[in-house]
Amino acid sequence: MEQQEYATGAARTAGGRSDGRAGGAGRGTTTAVVVIRGSGSRVAPGTGADAPQDAPQDAAPVGGSGSPSAAGLSPDPGLLRLARWFAEAEPGTADDLCAASLGLYPARHFGAPAGPSAVDPAAADPFAAGPPTAEVSWWHGPTAHIPAPLRAREPRPAGGLRRARRDAAALPVVLSGAKPGTPGRHRKPERSRSTGTVPQDRSAATTAAERRIAARLLVAHPLVTASGPHADGFPLIRRHRDWLAERFDTLLGYRLVVGPWHARLHKAGLGPGATRRLEHPATGAPFTPGGYAQLALALALLVDAPERLPLDGLLAAMDAVRPGPGPAARSADRAELAMALAVLADWQVLTDLPAAALADPAAAGPTVLTVDRELARAVPVGPPALADDATDLIRRAAEAEPGTAVRRRLAETPAVLAADLPEDQRAWLRDHGRTGPAALADFLGLEAEQRAEGVALLDPAEELTDLALPGADTAAQAALLLVERLVEEVRPLPGETAGTDVPVPDALIDGVLGDIADEYGLPAGWRRDYLADRTALRRDALDLLHRMGLITPAPRGTRPPGWLLRAPAARYAPAPDLLPAPGTGRHSRPDPAPVIPAPAAPRAGQPV
């Protein structure tokens, strides 16, 4: 029976405890995903089925052939179906399908909180008593604007843990000459000067800090390995895996599986239009539908591959099961294949992959790869089971009860706008607008910013995001200046009906961006290719603003097609002048110049 379910790809996702043992399904899980065959917690080295590393079944014959079975590979039918859906999808749909089927996207949040404002006395604490910040619009509320000239910013560190902040919060202050973070060997605990009591044990604070660090790491990187770039956080995840599994299940409906060598947070999909895409780990080039299809094909073969696998055998097997033409037909196909292999190497599913294979796998020469089957099985949330097509899978993967769905948006996206939610989720946000975000903010170490249009969870440390705004590169600097000036041009005036979105004419975008490039381009040392190709600068700046949720395309059928500026964009502009001087409003006419009478002509004999 198990083999039959495995072959048809129809087994349901098994919920379980954090160590991979069987248990109840995670809250908010959906029938749209299934377990990859053979997926389960990895057994320790030297035990179980993986013990004889030199067994014959762990070595595939060198040299490819036209049949995947000839290379010792048996493709997973569910992942083959997923590959076909990727190949047939439009670019935006392929991105959403990747988020729904793999769930490996990072969280994305705004950084610096807005400053205090005279119209928003409670801005510093959205849960404090006093006038509620939820009554203030983003259009007219406090802002996080950084004045020009350019907001040059040090590049963010590449992932990892903020050990300094953790240590400062969790360890006692050293008043002796001992090593920081530890008391002197001969020093007794010091009494508090205010109360005269011995400071209490800090283990509770240390535990809370470690749990928060582990939770933030998993939300930013849903797949963490014991030997990967975030290996220093893996022991924290293992130490607190039961508590983390319970909290992720309760708050977000996510299933956390922690084994001896990796931790996998199974995120749900975000629905259509989530603006989450997979990118090349080195170049940042976005995946195309063909690249996603290549990735799904490779995973279909690697989930049950031998530990040592010739590269040409993998390529031949992929060619044999591919629904379309072979990879050698076009150079674009080879580039997409190289991107898929680069991502698999970045996830540590494949190792011993030479640089030549990442450039052109078909011309890499004889190469034997090392395959981690457990990581290959951990990558997909599951192939399609009950979904009819890609659109159905995207919808099913995002289904959850209203509270869980809203909390997922809060945890993963920069801002949650009530206008974007269905009625049941909008009602939940209205009824739990303070307690719901507060619990999630405490779990992940974020700050809630509540406005009339919705809620945003901010990360002042600027760690819990995959996009930087403000940023140090040319596109990010241009995007920040662009959104600032667009807000100043089209922001609703006080007293006007301030909706969530305001139309922005294309001509205004082109004019403002041209002014910005002329004013800042050469003095700030912007990239010369952007200055020479304003179309590329416009494309990348708008793409960044769109992915940050600050602009959105106008609905289909809008003529002429254009963009809509969203209310959270106003937090990056200067604070509005709510009481402008007479004659200075956007719709006011300039006052006529005062008439100064000409001096009278001097009389005869009168000195001038």
URNORPE-V847598 format. One record per backbone hydrogen bond with DSSP energy under -1.0 kcal/mol. CO is the residue of the C=O (numbers start at 1). NH is the residue of the N-H. If there is no record, write none. Layout:
((CO	NH) (CO	NH))
This chain:
((1	5) (2	6) (3	7) (4	8) (5	9) (5	10) (15	23) (17	20) (18	258) (21	17) (26	29) (36	39) (44	47) (48	51) (51	53) (52	55) (55	58) (56	59) (58	308) (68	73) (69	72) (76	80) (77	81) (78	82) (79	83) (80	84) (81	85) (82	86) (83	87) (84	88) (86	89) (90	94) (91	95) (92	96) (93	97) (94	98) (95	99) (96	100) (97	101) (98	102) (98	103) (101	381) (101	382) (110	459) (117	120) (120	123) (125	128) (132	135) (133	136) (136	452) (137	141) (143	115) (150	152) (157	159) (161	163) (162	166) (163	167) (164	168) (165	169) (166	170) (167	171) (179	182) (184	187) (192	196) (197	192) (202	206) (203	207) (204	208) (205	209) (206	210) (207	211) (208	212) (209	213) (210	214) (211	215) (212	216) (213	217) (214	218) (215	219) (216	220) (217	221) (222	265) (224	263) (228	231) (230	233) (233	237) (234	238) (235	239) (236	240) (238	241) (240	244) (241	245) (242	246) (243	247) (244	248) (245	249) (246	250) (247	251) (248	252) (248	254) (255	266) (257	264) (261	226) (262	259) (263	224) (264	257) (265	267) (278	287) (280	284) (285	280) (288	292) (289	293) (290	294) (291	295) (292	296) (293	297) (294	298) (295	299) (296	300) (297	301) (298	302) (299	303) (300	76) (302	305) (307	371) (308	60) (309	369) (310	314) (311	315) (312	316) (313	317) (314	318) (315	319) (316	320) (317	321) (318	322) (326	329) (330	334) (331	335) (332	336) (333	337) (334	338) (335	339) (336	340) (337	341) (338	342) (339	343) (340	344) (341	345) (342	346) (343	347) (344	349) (344	350) (349	372) (351	370) (354	358) (355	359) (356	360) (360	363) (361	364) (367	311) (369	309) (370	351) (372	376) (373	377) (374	378) (375	379) (389	393) (390	394) (391	395) (392	396) (393	397) (396	399) (397	269) (401	405) (402	406) (403	407) (404	408) (405	409) (406	410) (407	411) (408	412) (409	413) (416	455) (417	420) (418	421) (422	426) (423	427) (424	428) (425	429) (426	430) (427	431) (428	432) (432	436) (434	438) (435	439) (436	440) (437	441) (438	442) (439	443) (440	444) (441	445) (441	446) (447	458) (449	456) (453	418) (454	451) (455	416) (456	449) (458	447) (459	462) (463	465) (473	477) (474	478) (475	479) (476	480) (477	481) (478	482) (479	483) (480	484) (481	485) (482	486) (483	487) (484	488) (485	489) (486	490) (487	491) (493	496) (497	499) (500	567) (502	565) (504	563) (505	509) (506	510) (507	511) (508	512) (509	513) (510	514) (511	515) (512	516) (513	517) (514	518) (515	519) (516	520) (517	521) (520	524) (521	526) (522	525) (527	531) (528	532) (529	533) (533	537) (534	538) (535	539) (536	540) (537	541) (538	542) (539	543) (540	544) (541	545) (542	546) (543	547) (544	548) (545	550) (546	549) (550	566) (552	564) (555	558) (562	554) (563	504) (564	552) (565	502) (566	569) (567	570) (568	571) (569	572) (570	573) (571	144) (576	578) (581	584) (603	606))
